[in-house]
Amino acid sequence: MTTDDLRQPAAPTVAAARGTLRPVLLRLHFCAGILVGPFLLVAAITGLLYVFAPQLEQVVYDHELHVPAGTTTQTLAAQVATAEAAVPEGTLYSVRPGPTATDTTQVVFTVDGLPESYYRTAFVNPYDGELRGVLDTYGSGGAMPIRGWLDNLHRNLHLGEAGRLYSELAASWLAVVVAGGLVLWWGRRRKRRAATGRARTLSWHATTGTGVALVLFFLSATGLTWSQFAGQNISEVRAALSWQTPSVPSKLPAATAAPAVGFDEALAAARTAGLDNPVEITPPAAGKAYVVKQIQRSWPEKQDAAAIDPGTGEVLGVLRFADWPLAAKLARWGIDAHMGLLFGLANQIVLAVVMVGLIALIGWGYRMWWQRRPTGRALGRPYPRGSLRRLPRRVLVPLAAAGIVAGWFAPVFGLSLLAFLLLDGFLGWRAHRAGTAVPRSGT
């Protein structure tokens, strides 16, 4: 054995393995950014528009939502009667008493012919019973029309189920692009160059990406819970692990006749169980109890629920938010933070800053592509092919396995990744054929 033999490592180092993976990450980050960038840009812009929708709807729909404070209120039963007369085509779904002294009562109806997740809501002055308006609201949170429009713009571009593919593509690739960028940046952070030209653009791109990465990972994960295909898989996993959002049991112990207890008595019973505003009251179906649940989605969350016997007004059961499984709480908090509701204005400002940062990241990414263009060419050059084939098996096998698992769990990501690899392979094959077809001089 020679001295040179002793100096050679017995196995490749971690740095060497990282070095073989870096070209793959470079090409993946570059190509994914180029191809998925437009979808991310649309998601960022529409998300930014949605962020401050709650404040916007308070101004636009001030007449429907707010009234001067009075001294004497009408019963909920009288207010519901006013709403039913205004929406005769509807079926009563729920009642939301005004949470403050200057809020209207919202009486919500299901109506045949409305789009999915839409309801018809009558707004009633709780003091004099005046009908303040009737609007089609969106979702379980009772979003006003303008917020519902912006929500669907962000979710599916108003293209229905087919449009949801765009947001799922953006959400699934966002985490991959950000993770790849972080690895690349932190792998070269000691090799800083003069901040000019492309190096300066790269510095802005990387510094901003690092600053907003954690929130982008969060938005990617929570966004997938609403997605069409990955969201279904997430729901199945939650069901298998008993992580669903619980609900208060509302089945009555015995059949009852027509309800002898009205909305006012049901609300009073729920108050004795500690359910303060804001609340929503669901009327009893056949064999079911009234369900009164808190609907505050800002911190601290109020999500307690109570079942009220429609025959006696007795509180049959109470489900406290504190007793929810941790996974269900995390899902609730995650969804509300994604929508900018959990921490109020601070939550909205953080999301707005991150969305602006994401828009800037995409712009700088395309700018760097432009700056990579050779003289006389209109477009920048991509990073070279072939890095995947050069990966050692110990790196390639787990990488492929991770891609397969991710592709199974998030099918839109998996199919788009497969399409990218096939397209890239075809372009490489075509370039190789074109190169070998050209006669070489001197050979």
C-alpha distance (Angstrom), angle and dihedral (degrees) to the residues before:
residue distance angle dihedral
M1 . . .
T2 3.81 . .
T3 3.77 131.5 .
D4 3.83 89.1 -105.6
D5 3.78 89.9 56.3
L6 3.80 90.6 55.3
R7 3.79 91.5 51.2
Q8 3.80 94.7 55.8
P9 3.84 115.1 91.4
A10 3.76 118.1 -117.1
A11 3.82 91.3 -132.4
P12 3.79 136.8 11.8
T13 3.79 113.6 -81.7
V14 3.78 125.8 -120.6
A15 3.80 88.6 -108.4
A16 3.79 90.4 55.1
A17 3.80 91.6 49.8
R18 3.78 89.6 49.5
G19 3.77 89.0 49.4
T20 3.79 91.8 55.7
L21 3.80 91.1 48.3
R22 3.79 96.2 47.7
P23 3.85 96.0 76.7
V24 3.82 89.2 51.6
L25 3.78 91.2 51.0
L26 3.79 91.2 46.4
R27 3.78 93.2 54.1
L28 3.83 94.1 40.9
H29 3.80 93.1 47.8
F30 3.80 91.3 46.2
C31 3.80 97.9 45.9
A32 3.81 95.0 39.4
G33 3.79 89.8 49.5
I34 3.80 91.8 50.7
L35 3.81 95.3 46.0
V36 3.81 101.3 35.1
G37 3.80 96.0 34.1
P38 3.83 94.5 90.6
F39 3.82 91.4 53.5
L40 3.80 91.4 48.3
L41 3.79 89.9 48.0
V42 3.81 91.8 53.8
A43 3.81 91.0 47.2
A44 3.80 91.4 49.4
I45 3.81 94.8 48.4
T46 3.81 94.9 45.3
G47 3.81 90.3 44.4
L48 3.79 90.2 51.9
L49 3.81 90.3 51.3
Y50 3.81 90.4 51.0
V51 3.81 97.1 48.3
F52 3.79 97.3 82.3
A53 3.81 96.9 32.6
P54 3.86 92.9 112.0
Q55 3.82 91.0 62.4
L56 3.80 91.3 41.9
E57 3.78 93.9 54.4
Q58 3.80 91.5 49.7
V59 3.80 88.0 60.5
V60 3.81 99.3 38.6
Y61 3.82 94.3 46.1
D62 3.79 98.7 34.5
H63 3.82 91.8 128.1
E64 3.80 93.5 54.8
L65 3.80 96.6 40.1
H66 3.80 104.3 40.0
V67 3.79 139.2 49.1
P68 3.80 134.5 172.1
A69 3.79 111.8 -88.1
G70 3.78 114.0 -99.6
T71 3.78 136.7 -171.5
T72 3.81 105.1 -128.9
T73 3.80 122.8 46.5
Q74 3.76 130.5 -159.2
T75 3.77 119.5 -123.1
L76 3.79 118.3 -92.4
A77 3.80 87.9 -119.4
A78 3.83 90.5 59.7
Q79 3.79 91.9 46.5
V80 3.81 91.4 49.8
A81 3.81 89.3 50.7
T82 3.81 89.8 54.1
A83 3.81 90.4 50.3
E84 3.81 93.4 47.1
A85 3.79 90.2 53.2
A86 3.82 89.0 52.3
V87 3.83 94.4 47.4
P88 3.81 105.1 35.7
E89 3.80 91.7 157.2
G90 3.80 92.7 60.1
T91 3.80 136.4 87.3
L92 3.80 114.5 -134.6
Y93 3.80 110.1 -106.9
S94 3.82 106.8 167.1
V95 3.79 146.0 -26.7
R96 3.81 125.1 -130.8
P97 3.79 113.9 -166.7
G98 3.80 113.5 -149.0
P99 3.82 107.1 -88.5
T100 3.83 93.1 -146.7
A101 3.80 134.3 33.6
T102 3.84 91.7 -100.4
D103 3.83 98.4 48.7
T104 3.80 127.6 98.6
T105 3.78 124.3 -126.1
Q106 3.80 112.0 -105.9
V107 3.81 116.6 -145.7
V108 3.80 109.8 -167.6
F109 3.82 126.0 -154.9
T110 3.78 136.2 -176.2
V111 3.79 112.0 -132.2
D112 3.78 128.2 -169.6
G113 3.78 112.7 -114.9
L114 3.80 97.8 30.6
P115 3.82 117.1 125.1
E116 3.80 117.6 -98.4
S117 3.82 114.4 -71.6
Y118 3.82 92.3 14.9
Y119 3.81 124.6 122.1
R120 3.80 134.7 -177.1
T121 3.79 111.0 -120.4
A122 3.78 128.9 -166.4
F123 3.81 117.2 -155.3
V124 3.80 114.1 -147.8
N125 3.80 130.4 -172.3
P126 3.83 103.0 -122.7
Y127 3.83 92.1 -151.7
D128 3.79 104.1 52.8
G129 3.81 102.7 8.8
E130 3.81 93.9 -116.1
L131 3.79 114.3 161.9
R132 3.82 104.0 -124.9
G133 3.79 96.1 -173.3
V134 3.79 147.6 -55.8
L135 3.81 120.3 -115.4
D136 3.80 138.0 168.2
T137 3.79 105.9 -113.6
Y138 3.79 129.0 -166.4
G139 3.77 133.8 -126.3
S140 3.77 134.3 -14.7
G141 3.79 89.9 -63.5
G142 3.79 92.3 62.7
A143 3.80 96.8 -120.1
M144 3.79 113.0 -169.8
P145 3.83 118.3 -118.8
I146 3.80 96.4 -92.1
R147 3.81 92.8 50.6
G148 3.80 90.9 44.6
W149 3.81 89.7 52.2
L150 3.81 91.8 50.4
D151 3.81 91.6 44.6
N152 3.80 91.5 55.3
L153 3.80 91.2 43.8
H154 3.80 89.2 57.1
R155 3.80 93.9 40.7
N156 3.80 102.9 44.7
L157 3.83 110.4 -11.3
H158 3.83 87.1 -112.7
L159 3.80 89.1 -70.4
G160 3.80 96.6 117.3
E161 3.79 122.4 -132.6
A162 3.80 92.9 -18.0
G163 3.79 89.7 57.2
R164 3.79 91.4 57.3
L165 3.80 88.4 71.7
Y166 3.81 89.8 72.5
S167 3.79 93.8 56.3
E168 3.80 92.8 43.9
L169 3.80 90.3 50.3
A170 3.80 90.5 49.8
A171 3.82 94.9 45.4
S172 3.82 94.8 47.4
W173 3.81 95.9 46.4
L174 3.80 94.9 41.8
A175 3.80 93.6 74.8
V176 3.83 92.0 45.4
V177 3.80 94.0 50.5
V178 3.81 92.9 45.7
A179 3.81 93.7 46.6
G180 3.79 91.8 48.9
G181 3.78 91.5 48.4
L182 3.81 92.3 50.9
V183 3.80 92.7 50.8
L184 3.80 91.7 48.2
W185 3.79 94.0 46.6
W186 3.77 97.1 46.3
G187 3.79 89.8 45.4
R188 3.81 90.8 60.4
R189 3.79 102.5 28.8
R190 3.82 91.3 113.4
K191 3.79 92.0 53.5
R192 3.75 96.7 71.4
R193 3.75 118.1 163.6
A194 3.77 133.5 -165.7
A195 3.77 109.6 -60.7
T196 3.80 97.2 -116.3
G197 3.79 133.8 117.1
R198 3.78 114.7 -21.2
A199 3.82 92.1 -3.0
R200 3.78 90.2 60.3
T201 3.82 91.8 48.3
L202 3.81 89.3 48.9
S203 3.80 90.4 50.8
W204 3.81 92.0 52.9
H205 3.80 91.1 44.8
A206 3.79 94.3 49.1
T207 3.80 97.1 41.6
T208 3.79 93.1 49.7
G209 3.81 92.0 43.9
T210 3.79 91.0 52.3
G211 3.80 91.1 48.9
V212 3.81 95.8 52.8
A213 3.83 99.1 30.7
L214 3.80 97.1 102.1
V215 3.81 93.2 53.1
L216 3.81 91.3 44.5
F217 3.81 90.4 54.0
F218 3.80 88.3 50.6
L219 3.81 92.9 49.1
S220 3.80 90.9 48.2
A221 3.81 93.0 51.8
T222 3.81 96.2 44.0
G223 3.80 92.5 41.7
L224 3.79 90.3 57.9
T225 3.81 90.3 58.6
W226 3.85 87.6 69.0
S227 3.80 94.6 43.3
Q228 3.77 124.4 113.7
F229 3.80 101.9 -120.0
A230 3.80 108.3 11.5
G231 3.80 87.6 42.9
Q232 3.80 90.0 57.8
N233 3.80 90.5 52.3
I234 3.79 90.6 48.6
S235 3.80 89.9 51.7
E236 3.82 90.9 50.9
V237 3.80 91.6 50.2
R238 3.80 90.7 49.5
A239 3.80 90.5 49.1
A240 3.81 92.3 48.9
L241 3.81 90.5 51.4
S242 3.84 94.2 41.0
W243 3.80 91.0 -116.4
Q244 3.82 97.1 135.2
T245 3.75 122.4 125.3
P246 3.83 106.1 -89.9
S247 3.79 124.0 -131.3
V248 3.77 131.4 -154.7
P249 3.84 112.1 -102.1
S250 3.81 106.8 -105.9
K251 3.82 103.0 174.5
L252 3.78 111.5 118.2
P253 3.81 118.6 -124.3
A254 3.82 90.2 -128.7
A255 3.78 138.2 11.5
T256 3.81 114.9 -84.9
A257 3.76 134.7 -164.9
A258 3.78 124.1 -121.3
P259 3.83 111.5 -35.3
A260 3.79 112.1 -84.6
V261 3.79 91.3 -171.8
G262 3.81 120.7 71.5
F263 3.78 133.8 -155.2
D264 3.80 93.4 -85.3
E265 3.80 93.7 54.8
A266 3.80 92.0 43.9
L267 3.80 90.5 52.1
A268 3.81 91.5 47.2
A269 3.81 90.4 51.9
A270 3.81 90.7 50.4
R271 3.80 89.7 51.2
T272 3.80 89.0 58.1
A273 3.82 87.1 56.2
G274 3.80 90.0 56.0
L275 3.81 100.3 -101.4
D276 3.78 105.7 145.2
N277 3.82 126.9 175.9
P278 2.96 140.0 -19.0
V279 3.80 99.4 47.3
E280 3.79 140.0 153.4
I281 3.80 122.9 -147.1
T282 3.79 119.5 -151.1
P283 3.82 114.5 -160.7
P284 3.80 118.0 -124.7
A285 3.79 119.5 -95.1
A286 3.81 120.7 -155.3
G287 3.80 108.7 -54.1
K288 3.79 91.5 2.3
A289 3.79 136.0 109.2
Y290 3.77 130.6 -128.6
V291 3.80 109.7 -88.7
V292 3.78 116.8 -149.5
K293 3.79 114.3 -174.1
Q294 3.75 135.3 173.9
I295 3.79 114.7 -118.2
Q296 3.80 105.2 -169.9
R297 3.82 108.0 131.3
S298 3.79 99.1 179.3
W299 3.77 124.9 91.2
P300 2.96 119.4 -45.8
E301 3.78 90.8 36.4
K302 3.79 117.7 -137.3
Q303 3.79 108.4 -156.2
D304 3.81 104.0 141.0
A305 3.81 116.4 137.7
A306 3.80 135.4 -164.0
A307 3.81 133.7 -165.8
I308 3.81 114.6 -141.0
D309 3.83 123.8 -161.7
P310 3.84 106.5 -121.8
G311 3.79 90.9 -151.5
T312 3.79 100.5 50.8
G313 3.80 107.6 11.9
E314 3.80 89.3 -121.8
V315 3.81 118.7 151.2
L316 3.80 102.7 -116.9
G317 3.78 97.3 -175.7
V318 3.79 144.1 -18.0
L319 3.79 127.7 -146.5
R320 3.79 114.0 -160.3
F321 3.78 122.1 -153.1
A322 3.80 86.5 -134.8
D323 3.81 88.2 65.0
W324 3.81 95.5 53.4
P325 3.83 115.4 114.5
L326 3.80 111.5 -95.4
A327 3.80 91.9 -115.5
A328 3.82 91.1 54.8
K329 3.81 90.3 49.6
L330 3.80 91.2 49.8
A331 3.81 90.6 49.9
R332 3.82 90.9 50.3
W333 3.81 92.4 47.8
G334 3.80 92.2 44.3
I335 3.80 94.3 51.9
D336 3.79 93.1 46.0
A337 3.81 92.8 47.4
H338 3.82 90.0 49.0
M339 3.82 88.6 54.5
G340 3.81 92.8 47.3
L341 3.81 93.8 -114.0
L342 3.79 105.6 107.5
F343 3.80 101.0 74.1
G344 3.77 98.5 20.3
L345 3.80 119.1 -137.5
A346 3.82 93.5 -2.3
N347 3.81 89.1 56.5
Q348 3.81 90.6 50.1
I349 3.80 93.7 48.7
V350 3.82 92.2 51.1
L351 3.81 91.4 50.3
A352 3.80 91.8 47.2
V353 3.82 92.1 50.7
V354 3.80 91.3 48.0
M355 3.81 92.4 48.4
V356 3.81 90.5 51.0
G357 3.80 87.9 47.9
L358 3.81 91.5 51.4
I359 3.80 91.1 49.9
A360 3.81 89.0 51.2
L361 3.83 91.4 47.6
I362 3.79 91.0 54.6
G363 3.79 91.7 47.0
W364 3.81 92.5 49.6
G365 3.80 90.2 46.5
Y366 3.79 92.0 56.9
R367 3.79 89.2 42.5
M368 3.82 90.5 57.1
W369 3.80 89.5 49.2
W370 3.79 88.4 54.6
Q371 3.79 91.2 47.5
R372 3.82 90.3 53.6
R373 3.79 92.9 59.8
P374 3.80 115.5 118.4
T375 3.78 118.5 -120.8
G376 3.78 111.0 -75.0
R377 3.82 95.3 17.5
A378 3.78 125.3 111.2
L379 3.82 96.2 -147.8
G380 3.76 134.8 46.3
R381 3.77 121.1 -107.3
P382 3.79 120.8 -108.6
Y383 3.77 124.3 -126.7
P384 3.82 111.9 -86.6
R385 3.79 123.2 -85.1
G386 3.77 125.9 -125.1
S387 3.81 99.2 61.6
L388 3.82 92.1 113.0
R389 3.81 92.4 55.1
R390 3.79 90.8 51.6
L391 3.79 94.5 55.9
P392 3.82 114.2 113.8
R393 3.79 114.5 -113.8
R394 3.81 93.0 -112.7
V395 3.81 88.0 62.9
L396 3.81 99.7 33.1
V397 3.82 96.8 52.8
P398 3.84 98.2 54.5
L399 3.81 89.8 39.8
A400 3.82 90.9 54.1
A401 3.80 91.2 44.8
A402 3.79 91.1 51.9
G403 3.81 90.1 49.4
I404 3.80 92.0 50.9
V405 3.81 93.0 49.4
A406 3.81 92.0 46.6
G407 3.79 90.7 46.6
W408 3.81 92.0 51.1
F409 3.79 92.8 48.8
A410 3.83 94.1 42.9
P411 3.83 104.7 30.6
V412 3.80 95.6 -177.6
F413 3.79 89.4 56.0
G414 3.80 92.1 44.7
L415 3.81 95.3 49.6
S416 3.79 92.9 44.9
L417 3.82 90.4 49.3
L418 3.79 90.7 49.7
A419 3.80 90.6 48.1
F420 3.80 90.0 50.4
L421 3.81 92.6 50.6
L422 3.81 92.4 47.2
L423 3.79 92.5 47.4
D424 3.78 92.2 46.2
G425 3.80 90.7 48.5
F426 3.80 91.6 49.1
L427 3.81 92.8 49.4
G428 3.80 89.9 48.4
W429 3.81 91.3 49.8
R430 3.79 91.2 48.3
A431 3.79 92.0 49.0
H432 3.80 89.9 49.2
R433 3.81 91.6 50.3
A434 3.78 91.0 48.8
G435 3.80 90.9 49.5
T436 3.80 95.4 49.4
A437 3.81 91.2 47.1
V438 3.82 92.4 61.5
P439 3.86 111.9 90.7
R440 3.78 112.5 -118.5
S441 3.80 115.8 -136.5
G442 3.76 118.0 -132.6
T443 3.79 96.4 24.6
